[in-house]
Amino acid sequence: MSLGRLLIVQIRCDRRFPCSNCQTANLPCRTLTRRPVLAQVRPSTRNNEDIRFNRLEEQLSNIQQTLSMLQSSLMELKVSDRPFNSAEIGEKHDTTGKQHTTVVMKDGLSLPSSKMIAYEGASSLSVQSHLASEIFRDLVKGNPLASPAPDISMEYSQLDEALNRNDPQSLLYDKSFPETKPQEKSQGNTIMPPLTDLVPLLKWAKGPTQPTLLSFLPLVSISELDSLCKKAYFEMEECTTSDLIIINSCLLFLLPEYCISQSKDNSITAKCRLNSVLCQRNLELALSRLNLFMSLSLDNAKALTLASMYAIGTHSLGMAWTLISTAARLCQSLGYHRLAAQKNTGSSDENAKTGLFRFVYILDQTLSLRLGRPSSLRECDLATDSLPTRSTSDLQVWDFIWSLWIEAAQLHAWTFERLYSSKAMELSPNARTEAMKNLAFLTLAAKSRNSKLEGQFCESGASQHQYLGFVQHANDVVFLSLLTLIYRSIPSESSDTLSPFNQQCLEAAQAALAAHHSCYLNYMNKHKYIWTIYLQWTVLACPIIPFLVIFCHAVTTLSLETMEDLEKFVTSLQPVDQTYIAGYKAHALCQRFYEAGKSYIETQLQRKREASMADTCQDLGASIFTDIIPEFLHAPDGTNYVPSNYGLNIPGRQQIQFRQDLMAEEDAWFFGDPTILGLADDIYYNLDNRSV
């Protein structure tokens, strides 16, 4: 072996850059020659790994979507084998409130999964097309002459596919919602009340004394609220917008009652007020993130209903109407308005749907009258047995109460439609009077049914519910207030009174205020939270109409005694808790009405007294001219002044002319008009210089 070859073998590359061994031996470095190739391979960094993982996740997501698309396609093929029945699918709809996936096709159309299919009644074109297709199918299959030809079967199959309105490729496919992202999770700016404050509140709610919220508002149970709170505190990233709305709404309803029950502890009161502010902020933030095209679920409908109640409590009636109208649309899309009522056989899920729809119906109908807008839920589209048809003795206590509330809500909507809508205002006086009489009869009948509530379920031992008396008295106020508004639609025809309202309207308003005063005496000091609920949901349900009617009657008749009765009403409206904005505004509004009306009546009565004094002075002056100094009736030129020219014993028109002549301004008798004073000076001068 040569010496050079031996050196190459002995000198090895040290695999470093630059290679010191190769440079010392003056040999070409093998590592250096491969370095450009190695230099292109960059060391792995964390960013590169993240990109690689993101690509893998994207590929897995695409695979999952493809599998879901294939599964949905198989389901579509099975469904297309039989006629589509929207009601059956509506019954199988999942209402857990979880977000369901949507498969996106290549052409941009979205194919909903089986859980996303809701009721959503088909259009008339779809219904008529299906009817024609069924007739054609029966005709083809029932042809006795020969079996259908293959081409006819193929044409019918294509027609059946074209009529499948759940298929994005169908001619009748109705894309109800645009492409939307899944509901956003909770944001980082949501600050819940401290856990140390929430735990005692939930323990109190689970205690032996059931909160009033859970009695009057059977939308969310305490166990459901407890689960949602755990989710919010320990899995906030999994909370949806609807979850946050439900949690904070329920806490806002529970905190005032808890605060009143623990009123002896000032520290708890301060914490409750602070936590109420936090919940209010969280709720309003969640409402600002609501999507117009929100998914169809039971939880979303609950969230909208609770948010509408919150808006009513803050006197944001426009917001409340928007929220409850959307909730009504969701209930219709989910088929809740066509659920048949079942006696003691319905599941808890079916009962939740029915209870939610009834509450949505009540808010929708009552807000219709308060805002002067037609209701979103029309009776012609309702199939739910909202009003029990069984006799009173067969009803459970809460079924009977719900029937009364729903009947009152119906009467509110009918009052707007038949008396105060644009179409009703164009009716003839006779037609409006007839409508008024019918509504008054229905309202009095409902009030008569309400009078049996406490006696029916307490004396018979059917129920010993602690709120029966309160519900009955509150319902009386609602029915009498509504009756006042019904009678108010017909003006007074009597010319004997100055009041702008008829006698029936005044009597109904006085009865409503008397019923309200009875509630005030019974519940103001004994049950402060129940009294707060009464102010918010009873007095404002038919917005203080009796007070306004009696107020107008008082200022037109100048009755201070009536204003004293209104003062008692204003005092009773003072809210127990300032957090209820609607109650605070109602009290402030009535207070200003009362102060302005009282000031006006006192001013007018004072002017009448002063005018009466002026008339007395006028008559006294005329008597002086005619009886005491008759010679002054003769003018120096011999002309006789007739006493009747001074307004004595003359008709009303001439007396008015007399007052206009002698008293150009009423204030002249009190502030010293020069003409009047000059006349008096002449009289006294002539008295001093007359001959005996």
C-alpha positions as CSV (number, residue, x, y, z in Angstrom):
1,M,0.0,0.0,0.0
2,S,1.4,3.5,-0.9
3,L,2.2,6.0,1.7
4,G,-0.6,8.4,0.6
5,R,-3.2,5.7,0.8
6,L,-1.9,4.8,4.3
7,L,-2.2,8.4,5.5
8,I,-5.8,8.6,4.2
9,V,-6.7,5.5,6.1
10,Q,-5.0,6.7,9.3
11,I,-6.3,10.2,9.4
12,R,-10.0,10.1,10.0
13,C,-12.6,13.0,9.9
14,D,-13.6,14.2,13.4
15,R,-17.1,15.0,12.1
16,R,-16.9,18.6,13.2
17,F,-17.2,21.8,11.2
18,P,-14.6,22.9,10.2
19,C,-12.7,19.5,10.4
20,S,-9.3,20.2,12.0
21,N,-7.9,16.8,11.1
22,C,-8.6,17.1,7.4
23,Q,-7.2,20.6,7.3
24,T,-3.9,19.4,9.0
25,A,-3.5,16.5,6.5
26,N,-4.4,18.8,3.6
27,L,-7.1,16.3,2.6
28,P,-10.6,17.1,1.2
29,C,-13.0,17.0,4.1
30,R,-15.8,14.5,3.6
31,T,-18.0,16.2,6.2
32,L,-17.5,19.6,4.6
33,T,-18.6,18.2,1.2
34,R,-21.8,16.9,2.8
35,R,-22.4,20.0,4.9
36,P,-24.5,21.9,2.3
37,V,-26.9,18.9,2.2
38,L,-27.0,18.7,6.0
39,A,-27.5,22.4,6.3
40,Q,-30.8,22.2,4.5
41,V,-32.3,20.1,7.3
42,R,-33.2,22.5,10.0
43,P,-33.4,21.4,13.6
44,S,-36.9,20.7,14.9
45,T,-38.4,23.5,16.9
46,R,-41.6,23.9,18.9
47,N,-43.2,26.0,16.2
48,N,-42.6,23.3,13.6
49,E,-44.1,20.7,15.9
50,D,-47.2,22.8,16.5
51,I,-47.7,23.2,12.7
52,R,-47.3,19.5,12.3
53,F,-49.8,18.7,15.0
54,N,-52.3,21.2,13.5
55,R,-52.0,19.5,10.2
56,L,-52.7,16.2,11.8
57,E,-55.7,17.5,13.6
58,E,-57.0,19.1,10.4
59,Q,-56.6,15.8,8.6
60,L,-58.4,13.9,11.4
61,S,-61.2,16.5,11.4
62,N,-61.6,16.0,7.6
63,I,-61.8,12.2,8.1
64,Q,-64.4,12.6,10.8
65,Q,-66.5,14.9,8.7
66,T,-66.3,12.5,5.8
67,L,-67.4,9.6,8.1
68,S,-70.3,11.7,9.4
69,M,-71.3,12.6,5.9
70,L,-71.3,8.9,4.9
71,Q,-73.4,8.1,8.0
72,S,-75.8,10.9,7.3
73,S,-76.1,9.7,3.7
74,L,-77.0,6.2,4.9
75,M,-79.6,7.7,7.2
76,E,-81.0,9.8,4.4
77,L,-81.4,6.6,2.2
78,K,-83.3,4.9,5.0
79,V,-85.5,7.9,5.6
80,S,-86.3,8.3,1.9
81,D,-87.7,4.7,1.8
82,R,-90.9,5.9,3.6
83,P,-92.9,9.2,3.4
84,F,-91.4,12.0,5.5
85,N,-93.3,12.7,8.7
86,S,-92.1,15.8,10.3
87,A,-94.1,15.2,13.5
88,E,-92.4,11.9,14.1
89,I,-89.0,13.4,13.6
90,G,-89.9,16.3,15.9
91,E,-90.8,13.8,18.7
92,K,-87.3,12.2,18.4
93,H,-85.5,15.5,18.5
94,D,-82.7,15.6,21.0
95,T,-83.2,18.5,23.5
96,T,-80.2,18.1,25.7
97,G,-78.9,21.4,24.6
98,K,-75.6,20.1,23.3
99,Q,-74.3,21.5,20.1
100,H,-74.8,19.2,17.1
101,T,-72.4,18.9,14.2
102,T,-73.2,20.0,10.7
103,V,-71.6,18.3,7.7
104,V,-70.4,20.8,5.1
105,M,-70.6,19.6,1.5
106,K,-68.2,20.6,-1.2
107,D,-70.7,22.9,-2.8
108,G,-71.1,24.9,0.4
109,L,-74.4,23.4,1.4
110,S,-74.8,22.1,5.0
111,L,-76.4,18.7,5.7
112,P,-77.8,18.6,9.2
113,S,-77.4,15.4,11.2
114,S,-80.4,13.5,12.4
115,K,-80.3,15.3,15.8
116,M,-80.6,18.7,14.0
117,I,-83.8,17.9,12.2
118,A,-86.6,19.8,14.0
119,Y,-90.3,20.2,13.5
120,E,-90.4,23.3,11.3
121,G,-93.7,22.9,9.4
122,A,-93.3,22.4,5.7
123,S,-94.3,25.1,3.2
124,S,-97.5,24.8,1.2
125,L,-95.6,24.0,-1.9
126,S,-93.9,21.1,-0.1
127,V,-97.1,19.7,1.3
128,Q,-99.1,19.9,-1.9
129,S,-96.2,18.3,-3.8
130,H,-96.1,15.4,-1.4
131,L,-99.8,14.9,-1.7
132,A,-99.6,14.9,-5.5
133,S,-96.6,12.5,-5.3
134,E,-98.6,10.1,-3.0
135,I,-101.6,10.1,-5.4
136,F,-99.3,9.4,-8.3
137,R,-97.5,6.6,-6.4
138,D,-100.8,5.0,-5.5
139,L,-101.9,5.3,-9.1
140,V,-98.8,3.7,-10.4
141,K,-98.7,0.8,-7.9
142,G,-102.4,0.2,-8.2
143,N,-102.5,-0.1,-11.9
144,P,-104.3,-3.5,-12.6
145,L,-103.3,-3.6,-16.3
146,A,-99.7,-4.3,-16.0
147,S,-96.7,-3.9,-13.7
148,P,-95.1,-0.6,-13.8
149,A,-92.4,-0.1,-16.4
150,P,-88.8,0.3,-15.3
151,D,-88.6,3.8,-16.7
152,I,-91.7,4.9,-14.7
153,S,-90.2,3.4,-11.5
154,M,-87.0,5.3,-12.1
155,E,-88.9,8.6,-12.8
156,Y,-90.8,8.1,-9.6
157,S,-87.7,7.4,-7.6
158,Q,-86.1,10.6,-8.9
159,L,-89.3,12.5,-8.1
160,D,-89.2,11.1,-4.5
161,E,-85.6,12.2,-4.1
162,A,-86.5,15.7,-5.4
163,L,-89.2,16.0,-2.8
164,N,-87.0,15.0,0.2
165,R,-86.7,18.4,1.8
166,N,-83.9,17.3,4.1
167,D,-81.6,16.7,1.2
168,P,-79.5,19.7,0.2
169,Q,-79.9,18.6,-3.4
170,S,-83.7,18.5,-3.2
171,L,-85.8,20.9,-5.1
172,L,-87.7,21.6,-1.9
173,Y,-84.7,22.0,0.4
174,D,-85.2,25.0,2.7
175,K,-82.0,26.4,4.1
176,S,-83.4,27.8,7.3
177,F,-80.1,29.0,8.7
178,P,-76.9,30.3,7.1
179,E,-73.6,28.7,7.7
180,T,-72.9,29.4,11.4
181,K,-70.1,28.4,13.7
182,P,-70.9,26.3,16.7
183,Q,-72.1,28.3,19.7
184,E,-69.2,30.3,21.2
185,K,-67.8,29.1,24.5
186,S,-67.6,31.4,27.4
187,Q,-65.2,34.2,27.2
188,G,-62.4,35.0,29.6
189,N,-64.1,38.2,30.8
190,T,-66.9,36.3,32.7
191,I,-66.3,36.8,36.4
192,M,-68.6,34.6,38.5
193,P,-69.4,35.4,42.2
194,P,-66.9,33.8,44.7
195,L,-67.4,30.2,45.3
196,T,-67.5,30.8,49.0
197,D,-70.6,32.9,48.5
198,L,-72.3,30.5,46.1
199,V,-72.1,27.4,48.2
200,P,-74.3,28.8,51.1
201,L,-76.8,30.0,48.5
202,L,-77.2,26.6,46.9
203,K,-77.4,24.9,50.3
204,W,-80.2,27.4,51.3
205,A,-82.0,26.6,48.0
206,K,-81.8,22.9,48.7
207,G,-83.1,23.4,52.2
208,P,-86.6,22.7,53.6
209,T,-87.9,26.1,52.6
210,Q,-88.2,26.0,48.8
211,P,-87.4,29.3,47.2
212,T,-90.2,31.2,45.6
213,L,-88.4,31.0,42.2
214,L,-88.6,27.3,42.1
215,S,-92.3,27.4,42.9
216,F,-93.5,30.0,40.4
217,L,-90.8,29.3,37.8
218,P,-90.6,25.5,37.0
219,L,-88.1,26.0,34.2
220,V,-84.8,25.1,36.1
221,S,-84.7,22.7,39.0
222,I,-82.2,23.2,41.8
223,S,-80.3,20.1,40.7
224,E,-80.0,21.4,37.2
225,L,-78.8,24.8,38.5
226,D,-76.3,23.0,40.8
227,S,-74.8,21.0,37.8
228,L,-74.6,24.2,35.7
229,C,-72.8,26.0,38.5
230,K,-70.2,23.2,38.8
231,K,-69.7,23.4,35.1
232,A,-69.2,27.2,35.3
233,Y,-66.7,27.1,38.1
234,F,-64.7,24.0,37.2
235,E,-65.2,23.7,33.4
236,M,-65.7,27.3,32.3
237,E,-64.4,26.5,28.8
238,E,-67.2,24.1,28.3
239,C,-70.0,26.5,29.2
240,T,-72.0,27.8,26.3
241,T,-73.7,31.2,26.1
242,S,-77.0,29.7,27.0
243,D,-75.5,28.0,30.1
244,L,-74.3,31.4,31.3
245,I,-77.6,33.0,30.7
246,I,-79.5,30.3,32.6
247,I,-77.0,30.4,35.5
248,N,-76.8,34.2,36.0
249,S,-80.6,34.6,35.5
250,C,-81.4,32.0,38.2
251,L,-78.8,33.6,40.6
252,L,-80.4,37.0,40.0
253,F,-83.8,35.6,41.0
254,L,-82.4,33.7,44.0
255,L,-80.1,36.3,45.5
256,P,-82.8,38.9,46.6
257,E,-84.9,36.3,48.4
258,Y,-81.7,34.9,50.0
259,C,-80.7,38.4,51.1
260,I,-84.1,39.0,52.6
261,S,-84.0,35.7,54.5
262,Q,-80.6,36.6,55.9
263,S,-81.4,40.3,56.5
264,K,-80.0,40.1,60.1
265,D,-76.5,39.7,58.8
266,N,-75.3,42.9,57.2
267,S,-72.2,41.2,55.6
268,I,-74.4,38.8,53.7
269,T,-76.6,41.7,52.5
270,A,-73.5,43.5,51.1
271,K,-72.2,40.3,49.4
272,C,-75.6,39.7,47.8
273,R,-75.7,43.1,46.3
274,L,-72.2,42.8,45.0
275,N,-72.9,39.4,43.5
276,S,-76.1,40.6,42.0
277,V,-74.1,43.3,40.1
278,L,-71.6,40.6,38.9
279,C,-74.5,38.3,37.7
280,Q,-76.2,41.2,36.0
281,R,-72.9,42.1,34.1
282,N,-72.4,38.4,33.1
283,L,-75.9,38.1,31.9
284,E,-75.8,41.2,29.7
285,L,-72.4,40.2,28.3
286,A,-73.9,36.8,27.4
287,L,-76.9,38.4,25.8
288,S,-74.6,40.6,23.7
289,R,-73.1,37.4,22.3
290,L,-76.4,35.8,21.2
291,N,-76.6,34.7,17.6
292,L,-79.7,35.5,15.6
293,F,-79.6,32.1,14.0
294,M,-79.1,30.1,17.2
295,S,-79.4,26.3,17.2
296,L,-82.7,24.7,18.0
297,S,-82.6,23.3,21.5
298,L,-84.5,23.2,24.8
299,D,-81.7,25.0,26.7
300,N,-81.6,27.9,24.2
301,A,-85.4,28.4,24.6
302,K,-85.0,28.3,28.4
303,A,-82.2,30.8,28.2
304,L,-84.2,33.2,26.0
305,T,-87.2,32.9,28.4
306,L,-85.2,33.7,31.5
307,A,-83.5,36.6,29.7
308,S,-86.9,38.0,28.8
309,M,-88.0,37.9,32.4
310,Y,-84.8,39.7,33.4
311,A,-85.5,42.4,30.7
312,I,-89.0,42.8,32.1
313,G,-87.5,43.3,35.6
314,T,-85.2,46.0,34.3
315,H,-88.1,47.7,32.4
316,S,-86.5,46.9,29.0
317,L,-89.7,45.9,27.3
318,G,-88.3,46.1,23.8
319,M,-85.5,43.7,24.6
320,A,-88.0,41.4,26.4
321,W,-90.2,41.3,23.3
322,T,-87.3,40.5,21.1
323,L,-86.1,37.7,23.4
324,I,-89.6,36.1,23.9
325,S,-90.4,36.3,20.2
326,T,-87.2,34.4,19.4
327,A,-88.1,31.9,22.1
328,A,-91.6,31.5,20.6
329,R,-90.0,30.8,17.2
330,L,-87.7,28.2,18.7
331,C,-90.7,26.5,20.4
332,Q,-92.6,26.5,17.1
333,S,-89.6,25.1,15.2
334,L,-89.2,22.4,17.9
335,G,-92.9,21.5,17.8
336,Y,-93.6,22.4,21.4
337,H,-96.8,24.1,20.3
338,R,-98.3,20.8,19.2
339,L,-97.5,18.6,22.1
340,A,-100.6,16.7,23.3
341,A,-101.1,17.0,27.1
342,Q,-101.1,13.6,28.8
343,K,-102.4,13.0,32.3
344,N,-99.7,11.7,34.7
345,T,-98.0,9.8,31.9
346,G,-95.7,12.3,30.4
347,S,-92.0,12.0,30.9
348,S,-89.9,14.6,32.7
349,D,-88.6,15.8,29.3
350,E,-92.1,16.2,27.9
351,N,-93.2,18.0,31.0
352,A,-90.3,20.4,30.7
353,K,-91.2,21.1,27.1
354,T,-94.9,21.7,28.0
355,G,-94.0,23.9,31.0
356,L,-91.6,26.0,28.9
357,F,-94.1,26.5,26.2
358,R,-96.8,27.6,28.6
359,F,-94.4,30.2,30.2
360,V,-93.4,31.5,26.7
361,Y,-97.1,31.7,25.8
362,I,-97.9,33.8,28.9
363,L,-95.1,36.3,28.4
364,D,-95.9,36.6,24.7
365,Q,-99.6,37.3,25.2
366,T,-99.1,39.8,28.1
367,L,-96.3,41.7,26.4
368,S,-98.6,41.9,23.4
369,L,-101.0,44.2,25.3
370,R,-98.3,46.1,27.1
371,L,-96.5,47.0,23.8
372,G,-99.5,47.1,21.5
373,R,-98.2,44.5,19.1
374,P,-99.8,41.3,17.9
375,S,-98.6,38.2,19.6
376,S,-96.2,35.8,18.0
377,L,-98.1,32.7,19.0
378,R,-101.5,32.6,17.3
379,E,-104.3,30.4,18.6
380,C,-105.0,28.9,15.1
381,D,-101.5,27.2,15.2
382,L,-101.8,25.8,18.8
383,A,-102.5,22.1,19.4
384,T,-101.2,22.0,23.0
385,D,-103.9,21.5,25.6
386,S,-102.9,24.6,27.5
387,L,-106.2,25.0,29.3
388,P,-107.4,21.8,31.2
389,T,-110.9,20.8,30.1
390,R,-111.5,18.6,33.2
391,S,-113.6,19.8,36.1
392,T,-112.1,21.8,38.9
393,S,-112.3,18.9,41.3
394,D,-110.1,16.7,39.1
395,L,-107.3,19.3,38.7
396,Q,-104.1,19.4,40.7
397,V,-103.4,22.7,42.4
398,W,-100.7,23.9,40.1
399,D,-102.7,22.8,37.0
400,F,-105.5,25.0,38.2
401,I,-103.1,27.9,38.8
402,W,-101.5,27.5,35.4
403,S,-105.0,27.4,33.8
404,L,-105.8,30.8,35.5
405,W,-102.6,32.4,34.4
406,I,-103.0,31.2,30.8
407,E,-106.6,32.4,30.7
408,A,-105.5,35.8,31.9
409,A,-102.8,35.9,29.2
410,Q,-105.4,35.0,26.6
411,L,-107.6,37.8,27.8
412,H,-104.7,40.2,27.5
413,A,-104.1,39.3,23.9
414,W,-107.8,39.4,23.0
415,T,-108.1,42.9,24.6
416,F,-105.5,44.2,22.3
417,E,-106.8,42.5,19.2
418,R,-110.5,43.3,19.7
419,L,-110.3,46.7,21.3
420,Y,-107.0,48.4,20.9
421,S,-105.4,47.2,17.6
422,S,-105.5,49.3,14.5
423,K,-108.3,47.2,13.0
424,A,-110.3,47.3,16.2
425,M,-110.1,51.1,16.4
426,E,-111.7,51.3,12.9
427,L,-114.8,49.4,14.0
428,S,-118.1,51.1,14.5
429,P,-119.1,52.2,18.1
430,N,-121.7,49.5,18.3
431,A,-119.2,46.8,17.3
432,R,-116.6,48.1,19.8
433,T,-119.3,48.1,22.5
434,E,-120.3,44.6,21.8
435,A,-116.6,43.4,21.9
436,M,-116.2,45.3,25.2
437,K,-119.2,43.5,26.7
438,N,-118.0,40.1,25.6
439,L,-114.5,40.6,27.0
440,A,-115.9,42.0,30.2
441,F,-118.1,38.9,30.6
442,L,-115.1,36.5,30.0
443,T,-112.9,38.5,32.5
444,L,-115.6,38.4,35.2
445,A,-116.0,34.6,34.6
446,A,-112.3,34.1,35.0
447,K,-112.3,36.1,38.2
448,S,-115.2,34.0,39.5
449,R,-113.1,30.8,38.8
450,N,-110.2,32.4,40.6
451,S,-112.3,33.0,43.7
452,K,-112.7,29.2,44.1
453,L,-108.9,28.6,44.3
454,E,-108.1,28.8,48.0
455,G,-111.4,27.3,49.1
456,Q,-111.2,24.4,46.7
457,F,-107.7,23.3,47.5
458,C,-107.5,24.2,51.2
459,E,-110.9,23.3,52.7
460,S,-111.0,20.0,50.8
461,G,-107.5,19.1,51.9
462,A,-106.3,18.6,48.4
463,S,-103.3,20.9,49.0
464,Q,-101.9,23.0,51.7
465,H,-99.8,25.2,49.6
466,Q,-98.4,28.3,51.3
467,Y,-98.9,30.5,48.3
468,L,-102.5,29.8,47.5
469,G,-103.9,32.9,49.2
470,F,-101.3,35.2,47.6
471,V,-101.9,33.7,44.2
472,Q,-105.7,34.3,44.5
473,H,-105.4,37.9,45.7
474,A,-102.8,38.7,43.0
475,N,-105.0,37.2,40.3
476,D,-107.9,39.4,41.5
477,V,-105.8,42.5,41.0
478,V,-104.8,41.3,37.5
479,F,-108.4,40.6,36.4
480,L,-109.7,43.8,37.9
481,S,-107.0,45.8,36.2
482,L,-107.7,44.2,32.9
483,L,-111.4,44.8,33.4
484,T,-110.6,48.5,33.9
485,L,-108.7,48.6,30.7
486,I,-111.6,46.9,28.9
487,Y,-114.2,49.3,30.2
488,R,-111.9,52.2,29.4
489,S,-112.2,51.6,25.6
490,I,-115.8,53.1,25.7
491,P,-116.0,56.8,26.6
492,S,-118.5,58.2,29.1
493,E,-121.9,59.0,27.6
494,S,-123.3,60.8,30.7
495,S,-123.3,64.6,30.7
496,D,-123.8,64.7,34.5
497,T,-120.2,64.1,35.3
498,L,-116.9,65.7,34.3
499,S,-115.0,62.4,34.4
500,P,-113.9,61.2,31.0
501,F,-114.6,57.5,32.0
502,N,-117.8,55.6,32.3
503,Q,-119.1,54.5,35.7
504,Q,-118.2,50.8,35.1
505,C,-114.6,51.8,34.4
506,L,-114.4,53.9,37.6
507,E,-115.9,51.1,39.7
508,A,-113.5,48.5,38.3
509,A,-110.5,50.8,38.9
510,Q,-111.6,51.4,42.5
511,A,-112.1,47.7,43.1
512,A,-108.6,47.0,41.7
513,L,-107.0,49.6,44.0
514,A,-108.9,48.1,47.0
515,A,-107.7,44.6,46.1
516,H,-104.2,46.0,45.8
517,H,-104.4,47.6,49.2
518,S,-105.6,44.3,50.7
519,C,-102.5,42.6,49.3
520,Y,-100.4,45.4,50.7
521,L,-101.7,44.9,54.2
522,N,-101.3,41.1,54.1
523,Y,-97.9,40.7,52.5
524,M,-95.9,43.8,52.7
525,N,-94.4,43.2,56.2
526,K,-95.0,39.4,56.4
527,H,-93.5,38.2,53.1
528,K,-91.3,40.9,51.7
529,Y,-89.9,38.8,48.8
530,I,-93.4,37.7,47.8
531,W,-94.5,41.4,47.9
532,T,-91.5,42.2,45.6
533,I,-92.6,39.6,43.1
534,Y,-96.2,40.9,43.3
535,L,-95.0,44.5,42.5
536,Q,-93.0,43.2,39.5
537,W,-95.4,40.7,38.0
538,T,-98.9,41.7,39.1
539,V,-99.0,45.5,39.3
540,L,-96.9,45.9,36.1
541,A,-98.7,43.1,34.2
542,C,-101.4,45.6,33.3
543,P,-99.4,48.7,33.7
544,I,-101.0,50.6,36.7
545,I,-104.1,51.3,34.6
546,P,-106.4,51.6,37.7
547,F,-104.1,54.3,39.2
548,L,-104.1,56.3,36.0
549,V,-107.9,56.1,35.6
550,I,-108.5,57.3,39.1
551,F,-105.9,60.0,38.7
552,C,-107.6,61.4,35.6
553,H,-111.0,61.2,37.4
554,A,-109.5,63.1,40.4
555,V,-107.9,65.9,38.4
556,T,-111.1,66.4,36.2
557,T,-113.4,66.5,39.2
558,L,-110.9,68.3,41.5
559,S,-111.3,65.7,44.3
560,L,-108.7,65.9,47.0
561,E,-110.3,62.9,48.8
562,T,-109.5,60.8,45.7
563,M,-105.9,62.0,45.7
564,E,-105.6,60.8,49.3
565,D,-106.5,57.3,48.1
566,L,-103.9,57.6,45.4
567,E,-101.3,58.6,48.0
568,K,-101.8,55.3,49.7
569,F,-101.2,53.5,46.4
570,V,-98.0,55.4,45.7
571,T,-96.7,54.7,49.2
572,S,-97.4,50.9,48.7
573,L,-95.4,50.9,45.5
574,Q,-92.1,51.7,47.3
575,P,-89.9,48.7,46.5
576,V,-88.3,46.7,49.2
577,D,-85.1,46.1,47.2
578,Q,-83.8,48.8,44.9
579,T,-82.3,46.2,42.6
580,Y,-85.7,45.8,40.9
581,I,-85.5,48.6,38.4
582,A,-89.0,48.2,37.1
583,G,-90.6,48.5,40.6
584,Y,-88.5,51.6,41.3
585,K,-89.5,53.3,38.1
586,A,-93.2,52.5,38.6
587,H,-93.0,54.0,42.1
588,A,-91.2,57.1,40.8
589,L,-93.7,57.6,37.9
590,C,-96.7,57.3,40.1
591,Q,-95.1,59.6,42.7
592,R,-94.7,62.3,40.0
593,F,-98.3,61.9,38.8
594,Y,-99.5,62.2,42.4
595,E,-97.5,65.3,43.1
596,A,-98.4,67.1,39.9
597,G,-102.1,66.2,40.3
598,K,-102.3,67.3,43.9
599,S,-100.6,70.6,43.1
600,Y,-103.0,71.2,40.2
601,I,-106.1,70.4,42.2
602,E,-105.0,72.7,45.1
603,T,-104.3,75.5,42.7
604,Q,-107.7,75.2,40.9
605,L,-109.6,75.0,44.2
606,Q,-107.7,78.1,45.4
607,R,-108.7,80.0,42.2
608,K,-112.3,78.9,42.6
609,R,-112.3,80.3,46.1
610,E,-110.8,83.5,45.0
611,A,-113.3,83.7,42.1
612,S,-116.2,83.1,44.5
613,M,-114.9,85.9,46.7
614,A,-114.8,88.2,43.6
615,D,-118.4,87.3,42.8
616,T,-119.4,88.1,46.3
617,C,-117.7,91.5,46.2
618,Q,-119.4,92.1,42.9
619,D,-122.8,91.4,44.2
620,L,-122.1,93.5,47.3
621,G,-121.0,96.5,45.2
622,A,-124.2,96.3,43.1
623,S,-126.3,96.2,46.3
624,I,-124.6,99.4,47.4
625,F,-125.4,101.1,44.2
626,T,-129.0,100.1,44.2
627,D,-130.0,100.2,47.8
628,I,-127.7,102.5,49.8
629,I,-126.9,105.3,47.3
630,P,-129.6,105.2,44.6
631,E,-129.0,108.8,43.7
632,F,-125.8,107.8,42.1
633,L,-127.8,106.0,39.4
634,H,-128.6,109.4,37.9
635,A,-126.0,111.0,35.7
636,P,-125.4,114.7,35.7
637,D,-127.1,114.9,32.3
638,G,-130.2,113.3,33.6
639,T,-129.6,109.9,32.0
640,N,-130.8,107.0,34.2
641,Y,-128.5,103.9,34.6
642,V,-130.5,100.7,34.5
643,P,-129.4,98.4,37.3
644,S,-129.6,95.3,35.0
645,N,-126.6,96.7,33.1
646,Y,-124.5,95.6,36.1
647,G,-125.4,92.0,35.8
648,L,-128.2,91.7,38.3
649,N,-131.0,89.3,37.6
650,I,-129.9,88.8,33.9
651,P,-129.3,85.7,31.9
652,G,-125.9,84.0,32.0
653,R,-124.6,85.4,28.7
654,Q,-125.3,89.0,29.8
655,Q,-123.7,88.3,33.2
656,I,-120.6,87.1,31.5
657,Q,-120.5,90.2,29.4
658,F,-120.9,92.2,32.5
659,R,-117.9,90.5,34.1
660,Q,-115.9,91.1,31.0
661,D,-116.8,94.8,31.0
662,L,-116.1,95.5,34.7
663,M,-113.4,92.9,35.2
664,A,-111.2,92.8,32.1
665,E,-108.7,90.7,34.1
666,E,-109.6,88.6,37.1
667,D,-106.4,89.7,38.8
668,A,-107.6,93.3,38.7
669,W,-109.8,92.7,41.8
670,F,-106.8,91.5,43.8
671,F,-103.8,93.5,42.6
672,G,-105.3,97.0,42.4
673,D,-106.5,98.0,38.9
674,P,-106.4,101.8,38.5
675,T,-109.9,101.9,37.1
676,I,-111.4,100.0,40.0
677,L,-109.6,102.1,42.5
678,G,-110.6,105.3,40.8
679,L,-114.2,104.2,40.9
680,A,-114.0,103.5,44.6
681,D,-112.4,107.0,45.2
682,D,-115.3,108.7,43.4
683,I,-117.9,106.8,45.4
684,Y,-116.3,107.7,48.8
685,Y,-115.9,111.4,47.6
686,N,-119.6,111.6,46.7
687,L,-120.6,110.0,50.0
688,D,-118.8,112.7,51.9
689,N,-120.3,115.6,49.9
690,R,-123.9,114.5,49.4
691,S,-126.7,116.5,50.8
692,V,-129.0,115.2,53.5
